[in-house]
Amino acid sequence: MLINETDINVIDMLNNTNPDAKEELLANRELSKPQNSYGNMDIKRVEQNISTIIALNKKLELSRLPEKKKTMAALILENNLKRNRFVHANYLYNHSEPDGRETVAGEHKRANTALYGEPAADVFWSALGEKLSAIPVHNFSKEDKIMYGELLEMLGPCTK
């Protein structure tokens, strides 16, 4: 069925396929970010899926299907559209020029929120505080302690 063909596995498509990226980043101070690779991402398929879903939604509106089937198909198409748009937004961000990133980042945020929703602020700050308190700062070098302090300053109070 054509609806099922528009379904994608977001995690598989966005999974880094360069297992050495983390080690390369840690070993090379000149790198500002990991050299991740996304060998499972099929952007042409994603773009085709988005077009197909939009066309199927139009056909669905005009169809004479029973209301339950129509509703079920619409829900599946909506979910598939959110997944494909999220992957597409990731692709656009990763391939954008630095001066155009702000616009693309906004599109990414909208796609992320549409797919996964907004986190509850109190849950986020609580989880972040918990993670930060588990970091063994006493084992850090002087330089690492300075960087950790800078991180905490950038975050502000974790009880927002």
Order of alpha helices (4+ residues) and beta strands (2+ residues): alpha-alpha-alpha-alpha-alpha-alpha-alpha-alpha
